[in-house]
């Protein structure tokens, strides 16, 4: 508390708050389990005789459900009476994905993955809003990037474990092991994350609001940004399709098992995802959130074009595609989130983040089903090309969004 009795806010020297640490450590273990399942899922589906379209249904329906949950979570993100409990419940629900190990009929995977992703979607906007409420504008990019780095560190450990263990442990057993980090995650969230006393007042009001004004309508800049995000995310398919592309291309001359090769490439994706998250946050805090987002979008387009042409590329170039997709993901997750927060007034932050998460999920569902349909028709290359064109269109729209001013220290 301040001497006058008012709530004490986070300063630039204390942006690594208890909540930021709590969410970061939780993200480390949660993503460890999540990425372990994500890595193994394509191989697990092939072992139970599921078609490639099953992957599209699983990813599409679960992401769609996550979007609906994000819309709901966004509405609760500005309500401090219950959001701490919702976050804990969300992490508990996410851990249910370990039960997939017991499934032999793929539609049940849709059900279990959907339940897990509803929990993931509900907690996301609340977590991001709790960080935004506590951390000053000039440090939010670093806070988001810091958490994202822990998230992607877990995303490295999960696929790396799958790569090293797949020759001695079945895909189903690996999925079952994801229950261990899920339990650790819930303990961390319940023990460390606490509701804060009051939000930090932004020194730079959102576009469209004058000094001292409370903005209650979406600004034009936000609406343009939202449109670009929705169109781009039509092309933002899950990296599980990249793994499946490797598994079904059947490269010749490998010195090690194909599954280990595919899992290793996905580990490379996550290594570069982790490496780019925190630098993207620093860029965002220096008024370059738009540049970080555009760079990520551009690299994602290049990776999709590469997967379109994968059968014609030499194997030594394949890791480069996963490097691009990993760098893109880190830049997008941090830059896009920081840019969104900068375009939203504090009183509408939760709703705005939830709205974006929800709408991009609808778009991603459509893109995923298109990809699955074309793959079923034995045209996966055309699918990757269509998604690349959509992502490029999103890049052009985001380019038209006015750059945010550098936050005042």
C-alpha positions in Angstrom: 0.0 0.0 0.0 1.0 3.6 -0.6 1.3 6.0 2.4 -2.1 7.5 1.4 -3.8 4.1 1.6 -4.2 3.6 -2.2 -3.2 0.3 -3.8 0.5 0.0 -4.7 1.1 -0.7 -8.4 3.9 -2.6 -10.0 6.9 -0.4 -11.1 9.4 -0.9 -13.9 11.8 -2.6 -11.5 9.3 -5.1 -10.2 7.5 -6.3 -13.3 8.6 -9.9 -12.4 5.8 -10.0 -9.9 4.5 -13.0 -8.0 1.7 -13.5 -10.5 4.0 -13.2 -13.5 6.3 -15.8 -11.9 3.3 -18.0 -11.0 1.8 -17.8 -14.6 5.3 -18.4 -16.1 6.1 -21.5 -14.0 2.6 -22.8 -14.6 3.1 -22.3 -18.3 6.4 -24.1 -18.2 4.8 -27.3 -16.9 1.5 -27.0 -18.6 3.1 -26.6 -22.0 5.5 -29.4 -21.3 2.5 -31.8 -21.1 0.6 -30.0 -23.8 3.4 -30.2 -26.3 4.2 -33.8 -25.4 0.7 -34.7 -26.5 0.8 -32.4 -29.5 4.0 -34.0 -30.7 2.9 -37.6 -30.3 -0.8 -37.1 -31.5 -0.2 -37.6 -35.2 1.7 -40.8 -34.6 -0.8 -42.0 -32.1 -3.6 -41.5 -34.6 -1.8 -43.5 -37.2 -1.3 -46.4 -34.7 -5.0 -46.6 -34.0 -5.8 -46.5 -37.7 -7.4 -43.0 -37.8 -7.5 -41.1 -41.2 -5.7 -37.8 -41.6 -9.0 -36.0 -41.6 -9.4 -37.1 -38.0 -6.5 -34.8 -37.1 -8.4 -31.9 -38.8 -11.6 -32.7 -36.9 -9.7 -32.9 -33.6 -7.8 -29.7 -34.1 -10.7 -27.8 -35.6 -13.3 -28.7 -33.1 -11.1 -28.3 -30.1 -9.8 -24.9 -31.3 -13.3 -23.9 -32.1 -14.4 -24.8 -28.5 -11.4 -23.0 -27.2 -12.5 -19.9 -29.1 -16.0 -20.0 -27.5 -14.4 -20.4 -24.1 -12.1 -17.5 -24.8 -15.1 -15.3 -25.5 -16.6 -16.3 -22.2 -13.3 -16.0 -20.4 -12.9 -12.5 -21.9 -16.2 -11.4 -20.3 -15.0 -12.6 -16.9 -11.5 -11.2 -17.3 -12.6 -7.8 -16.0 -14.5 -9.3 -13.1 -12.1 -9.7 -10.2 -14.5 -11.6 -7.9 -14.1 -15.0 -9.6 -11.3 -14.9 -12.2 -8.7 -16.5 -9.9 -10.9 -19.6 -9.4 -11.7 -19.8 -13.2 -7.9 -19.8 -13.9 -7.4 -22.7 -11.5 -10.3 -24.6 -13.0 -9.0 -24.0 -16.5 -5.7 -25.6 -15.7 -7.4 -28.6 -14.1 -9.5 -29.1 -17.3 -6.5 -28.8 -19.5 -4.8 -31.7 -17.8 -7.6 -34.1 -18.8 -5.8 -34.6 -22.2 -3.7 -37.3 -20.6 -6.8 -39.6 -20.7 -6.4 -39.7 -24.5 -3.9 -42.5 -23.9 -6.8 -44.9 -23.1 -8.6 -44.2 -26.3 -8.8 -46.7 -29.3 -11.6 -44.9 -31.2 -10.6 -41.4 -32.5 -13.9 -39.6 -32.0 -13.3 -39.9 -28.2 -10.1 -37.9 -28.7 -12.3 -35.1 -30.1 -14.3 -35.1 -26.8 -11.3 -35.2 -24.5 -9.2 -32.7 -26.4 -12.3 -30.3 -26.6 -12.8 -30.4 -22.8 -9.1 -29.7 -22.3 -9.1 -26.8 -24.8 -12.2 -25.3 -23.2 -10.2 -25.0 -20.0 -7.3 -23.5 -22.0 -9.5 -21.0 -23.7 -11.3 -19.8 -20.6 -8.1 -19.1 -18.7 -6.2 -17.4 -21.5 -7.8 -14.0 -21.6 -8.1 -13.9 -17.8 -4.4 -14.7 -17.4 -3.4 -12.0 -19.9 -5.7 -9.4 -18.4 -4.4 -10.1 -14.9 -0.9 -9.5 -16.1 -2.0 -6.3 -18.0 -3.8 -5.0 -14.9 -0.8 -5.4 -12.8 2.1 -4.5 -15.0 2.8 -0.9 -16.3 2.5 -0.3 -20.0 6.2 0.2 -20.6 6.9 -3.3 -19.2 4.0 -5.4 -20.5 5.8 -6.6 -23.5 8.6 -8.0 -21.3 6.1 -9.6 -18.9 4.3 -11.3 -21.8 7.6 -12.3 -23.4 8.9 -13.6 -20.1 5.9 -15.8 -19.6 6.0 -16.9 -23.2 9.6 -17.9 -22.8 8.8 -20.2 -19.9 5.8 -21.5 -22.0 8.1 -22.4 -24.8 10.8 -23.8 -22.6 8.2 -26.4 -21.6 7.4 -26.7 -25.2 11.0 -27.7 -25.9 11.1 -30.3 -23.1 7.9 -32.0 -24.1 8.8 -32.7 -27.8 12.4 -33.5 -26.8 11.2 -36.1 -24.3 9.0 -37.6 -27.1 12.0 -37.6 -29.5 14.3 -39.4 -27.1 11.7 -41.9 -25.7 9.6 -42.8 -28.8 11.9 -45.7 -29.7 11.4 -47.3 -26.2 7.9 -46.1 -25.2 4.7 -46.2 -27.2 2.9 -43.0 -28.2 0.0 -43.9 -25.8 2.3 -44.2 -22.8 3.9 -40.9 -23.7 0.5 -39.2 -23.7 -0.3 -40.8 -20.3 2.9 -39.3 -18.9 1.6 -35.8 -19.6 -0.5 -36.1 -16.4 2.6 -35.5 -14.3 3.3 -31.9 -15.4 -0.4 -31.2 -15.4 -0.7 -32.0 -11.7 2.4 -29.8 -11.0 0.8 -27.0 -12.9 -2.4 -26.9 -10.8 -0.3 -26.9 -7.6 1.7 -23.9 -8.8 -1.4 -21.9 -9.9 -3.3 -22.6 -6.7 -0.3 -21.7 -4.6 1.1 -18.7 -6.3 -1.4 -16.7 -8.3 -3.4 -14.1 -6.4 -5.9 -11.4 -7.4 -4.4 -7.9 -7.4 -5.7 -4.7 -5.7 -6.0 -2.3 -8.6 -5.0 -1.8 -12.3 -2.2 0.3 -13.6 -3.5 3.4 -15.3 -2.2 3.6 -18.8 -0.1 6.6 -19.6 -0.9 6.3 -23.3 -4.7 6.1 -23.7 -6.0 3.8 -26.4 -6.5 5.4 -29.8 -9.8 7.2 -29.9 -9.8 8.3 -26.3 -8.7 11.6 -25.1 -6.8 12.3 -21.8 -8.9 11.3 -18.9 -11.7 9.8 -21.1 -13.0 6.3 -20.7 -13.4 4.7 -24.0 -16.4 2.3 -24.3 -16.4 1.7 -28.1 -14.0 -0.2 -30.3 -11.6 2.2 -32.0 -11.1 2.1 -35.8 -7.4 0.9 -35.3 -8.6 -2.0 -33.2 -11.3 -3.0 -35.7 -8.7 -3.0 -38.5 -6.3 -5.0 -36.4 -9.0 -7.4 -35.4 -9.9 -8.0 -39.1 -6.3 -8.7 -40.0 -5.9 -11.1 -37.1 -9.0 -13.0 -38.1 -7.9 -13.4 -41.7 -4.4 -14.4 -40.8 -5.5 -17.1 -38.4 -7.3 -18.8 -41.3 -3.8 -19.9 -42.2 -2.5 -20.5 -38.7 -3.0 -24.2 -38.5 -1.6 -26.4 -35.7 2.0 -27.5 -36.1 0.6 -31.1 -35.8 0.0 -30.8 -39.5 3.7 -30.1 -40.1 4.5 -33.3 -38.2 2.0 -35.2 -40.2 3.4 -33.8 -43.4 6.8 -35.2 -42.5 5.5 -38.6 -41.4 3.5 -39.0 -44.7 6.2 -37.7 -47.0 8.4 -40.8 -46.2 11.9 -39.3 -46.8 14.5 -41.8 -47.8 18.0 -42.3 -46.4 17.3 -41.4 -42.8 19.8 -42.8 -40.3 17.2 -42.9 -37.5 13.4 -43.7 -37.1 11.0 -41.5 -39.0 9.0 -40.6 -35.9 12.1 -39.5 -34.0 13.1 -37.4 -37.0 9.6 -35.7 -37.2 9.5 -35.1 -33.4 13.1 -33.7 -33.5 12.1 -31.2 -36.2 9.1 -30.1 -34.1 11.5 -29.7 -31.1 13.5 -27.3 -33.3 10.3 -25.3 -33.9 9.8 -24.9 -30.2 13.5 -24.0 -29.5 13.2 -21.0 -31.9 9.7 -20.2 -30.6 11.3 -19.9 -27.1 14.3 -17.9 -28.4 12.1 -15.3 -30.1 9.5 -14.7 -27.4 11.4 -12.5 -25.0 13.2 -10.4 -27.7 9.8 -9.8 -29.2 8.6 -8.5 -25.9 11.5 -6.0 -25.7 10.7 -4.9 -29.3 7.1 -4.4 -28.2 8.0 -2.3 -25.2 10.0 0.0 -27.5 7.0 0.8 -29.6 7.6 -2.0 -32.2 4.8 -4.4 -31.4 3.5 -4.0 -34.9 6.9 -4.7 -36.4 7.2 -7.9 -34.3 3.8 -9.0 -35.4 4.4 -8.3 -39.1 7.7 -10.1 -38.9 6.1 -13.1 -37.4 3.3 -13.1 -39.9 5.8 -12.9 -42.8 7.9 -15.9 -41.5 4.7 -17.9 -41.1 3.8 -17.3 -44.7 7.3 -18.5 -45.8 7.0 -21.6 -43.7 3.6 -22.5 -45.2 5.0 -22.0 -48.7 7.8 -24.3 -47.7 5.5 -27.1 -46.6 3.6 -26.7 -49.8 6.8 -27.5 -51.7 8.2 -30.0 -49.1 8.3 -33.1 -51.4 10.5 -31.1 -53.8 12.9 -29.7 -51.2 16.1 -31.5 -50.1 15.9 -32.9 -46.6 18.6 -30.5 -45.3 16.2 -27.6 -45.9 13.4 -29.1 -43.9 14.7 -27.9 -40.5 14.7 -24.3 -41.9 10.9 -24.5 -42.2 10.6 -25.4 -38.6 13.0 -22.6 -37.6 10.8 -20.1 -39.5 7.6 -21.4 -38.0 9.1 -21.3 -34.5 10.4 -17.8 -34.8 7.1 -16.7 -36.3 5.1 -18.2 -33.4 7.2 -16.4 -30.7 7.0 -13.1 -32.5 3.2 -13.4 -33.1 2.2 -14.6 -29.6 4.1 -11.7 -27.9 3.9 -8.9 -30.5 0.2 -9.5 -31.4 -0.9 -9.6 -27.8 1.0 -6.5 -26.8 -0.3 -4.6 -29.9 -3.9 -5.7 -28.9 -3.5 -4.5 -25.3 -2.1 -1.2 -26.6 -5.2 -0.7 -28.8 -7.7 -1.4 -26.0 -8.6 0.8 -23.1 -8.2 -0.8 -19.6 -12.0 -1.2 -19.0 -12.4 -3.2 -22.3 -9.2 -5.2 -22.2 -10.6 -8.5 -21.1 -13.5 -8.3 -23.6 -11.2 -7.3 -26.4 -8.7 -10.1 -25.8 -11.5 -12.6 -25.4 -13.1 -11.3 -28.6 -9.9 -11.6 -30.6 -9.2 -15.1 -29.2 -12.7 -16.2 -30.1 -12.9 -14.8 -33.6 -9.5 -16.0 -34.6 -10.5 -19.5 -33.4 -13.6 -19.5 -35.7 -11.2 -18.6 -38.6 -8.7 -21.2 -37.6 -11.5 -23.8 -37.6 -12.4 -23.0 -41.2 -8.8 -23.2 -42.3 -8.2 -26.4 -40.5 -11.2 -28.1 -42.0 -10.1 -26.9 -45.5 -6.7 -28.4 -44.9 -8.2 -31.7 -43.7 -10.6 -31.8 -46.7 -7.9 -31.2 -49.2 -5.6 -33.7 -47.6 -8.4 -36.3 -47.8 -8.5 -35.6 -51.5 -4.7 -36.1 -51.6 -4.0 -32.4 -52.2 -2.1 -31.3 -49.0 0.2 -29.1 -51.0 -2.8 -27.1 -52.3 -4.1 -26.8 -48.7 -0.8 -25.3 -47.5 -0.8 -22.9 -50.4 -4.4 -21.6 -49.7 -3.5 -21.1 -46.1 -0.3 -19.1 -47.1 -2.4 -16.8 -49.2 -4.8 -16.1 -46.3 -1.9 -15.4 -44.0 -0.4 -13.0 -46.5 -3.8 -11.2 -46.7 -3.7 -10.8 -42.9 -0.2 -9.4 -43.1 -1.3 -6.7 -45.5 -4.2 -5.7 -43.3 -2.1 -5.5 -40.1 0.4 -3.4 -42.1 -2.4 -0.8 -42.4 -2.8 -0.5 -38.6 -1.3 2.7 -37.2 1.9 2.0 -35.1 1.5 2.4 -31.4 3.5 5.2 -29.7 6.4 4.2 -27.5 5.1 4.0 -23.9 6.1 6.9 -21.6 8.5 5.7 -18.9 
